[in-house]
Structures are given as C-alpha cells and as structure tokens.
Amino acid sequence: MLKKLAFAPIFLLIFTLAISQLIPITKSYDFIFSVSFNTLINLVIVSSLVSLFSLLFVLFATLADDWRIILPIGTISALIPMLFIEPALGLVFANGEVIKNSPSLLKMRHFAK
C-alpha cells in the first residue's frame, strides 16, 4: 500500500506549487502578452511545472492501479485550486483537473489489462 502512494505526495506538492505560480497570471491577462524576460521565465516555470505534475499523476496512477487510491488523490488535486485562486476561477480549474485526470486514468486502465 505504501509503495502505491509513493508518487502521491510529490504530485500534490508539485501541483500546489504550479497553482500558486498561476496566481499572477490569473490576476490580469496583460501578463501573458507582456514582452519581458521575467514574464518569459514565469511562463516557462509554469509550463514546466504543468508538464511535471502531469507526468507524476500518470506515474502515480499507473503504479497505484487502484481506484480506491487514485480517486481520493484526484479529488484532493481538484480541490487545491479552490484554496489559492478566487472561487469562480478555482471552480473552473477544479473542473479542468477532473476532466484532465479522467481520460488518462481510463486509458491507463485499458492498457493495464
């Protein structure tokens, strides 16, 4: 059981870090179109964190291979954006997280058989 949960805390930590890095981007849309080196660095950091937590979720779900373990971690990851971002936008991010996690989990279940 402990081996199955090995990537869960790492995934949740990286996901929380990525959501906290998204706060300046969600405050104003001018941030994205700004042409400065600091903006580029922030967007590269956010995109690399998104890639990393996506990879970690896939590894976690593959190694756990149990709905009873994956579903609570997926639910926690869907609730994390609501803690950091304003409620309406947090709900959008939470729905996106559920939509993102569901197909990858179903696809892995198909290939695991």
N, C-alpha and C positions, 0 to 999 in steps of 0.2 A: 504494500500500500504506500509506503514512504517513497519508494522508487517512482511510483506513478505520479506523485506530487512534486517531483524534483524541479520541473520547469515552471510550475505554477507561481511561486513567489517571484521568480525572476521575470516572468511575463507580466505580472501585475505591477511590479516595480517599474519596468521599462514603459509600460502603458501609462502609468500615472505620471511619469516624467514627461512623456510625449504630450499628454493632455495639458500639463502645466506649461509646456512650451508653446502650446497653441493659444494661450490666453491673449498675448499681444496681437496675434493675427485676427482673433475674433472681435477685438475691440473696434478696429477700423479696417475697412477694405483698402485704404490707401497704402497700407503697409506692404501689400503684395506687389503693387505697381511701382513702389519706390525703387530707384536705381542707385543703391549704395552697397558697399561691401558688407556692412553689418547686416543688412536685410538678406543678402545672399547667404551669409553664414547662418543666420537664423533659419532660413528656409531649408538649407542643406541639413542642418541638425534635425529639424522636424521630420523631413522626408527620410532620413536615415533611421530615426527612432521608429517611425511608422513601419519601415521595412523590417527592422529588428524585432518589434513586438509581433508582427505578423508571422515571421519565421518561428519565433518562440511559441506562439499559440499552436502552430501546425505541429511543431515538435512535441509540445505538451499533449495535444490531443492524440497524436499518433502513439506516443509511448503509454499514455494512460489507457486508451482504448476501452473506456467505460463511461457510459452516460452519467452514472451517479457521481463521478468525479468531475467530468468536464462541464456539466450543466451548472453546478454552483459557481465554478470559477468564471464561466462565461457570463453568468448573471452578475457577479461582482464587477467584472470588467465593464458590463453595460451600465452599472450604477456609478462608476467612478467619474464619468464626465459631468454628472449632475452635481457633484461636490465642488468642482472647480469653476465651471462655467455657469453663466446665468441660466435659470431654469428652462426657458423655452429652447435655447440653443443646446443645453445639456440633454434635453429630451430628444432632439434631432440626432445628436451624437450617439446617444444610447441606442436609438433605433438603428442607426448605421452600424453600430458594433454588433448588434444581434443579427442583422442582415449579413454582415461580413463573416461572422463566425459560423452561421448555419450551413451555407453551402460547402465550406471547406470541411466541416465535420462530416456532413453526409457523404461527400466524395471520398473521404478517407475511410469511412465505414464500408463503402462499396469495394474499395481496393484491398481492404484488410481481409476480406473473405476469400 
